[in-house]
Amino acid sequence: MNKILLFLLSLTVFTSCTVTQELEKAKHANLPAPIGPYSHSVSYGKLIFVSGQIGLDQKTNSLKPGIEEQAVQTFENLKTILHDNHSDLEHVTKTTIFMTDIKQFDTVNTIYRQYFGNHFPARSTIQVAALPGNAHIEIECIAVKKNK
């Protein structure tokens, strides 16, 4: 009996080590091009890693004015990226929010709550000195793909 269990355990370990998954980059036709040498998102298996997004308008490629408008646009950009990766905000497991003014925390929380409803992922919020393009807010996330 022990030999059979050892064989099955060995087979399981060998099989899991030989299964390879590829890093995938989704195409995002409805987003402004990244402002640096990075991808909007990369997925590995069912995990999706979304780069920090700022409030760039998808149509005009310009930064929205003010923290509220930028936060809303940032979430719209995240929704587009997640959709292109066969996911949505309900499948987000972790967010990181970077803000240039932590005094706007309540404002951001109100908008955050509107987008996530009753699903609250794990989260970190960090005040930073500056963000790309003089943005007020940047949000990155990790999500999982929806079951097809």
Secondary structure, DSSP 8 states (H G I E B T S, - for coil): -HHHHHHHHHHHHHHHHH----EE----TTS---SSSS-SEEEETTEEEEEEE--B-TTT--B-SSHHHHHHHHHHHHHHHHHHTT--GGGEEEEEEEES-GGGHHHHHHHHHHHHTT---EEEEEE-S--GGG-SEEEEEEEE----
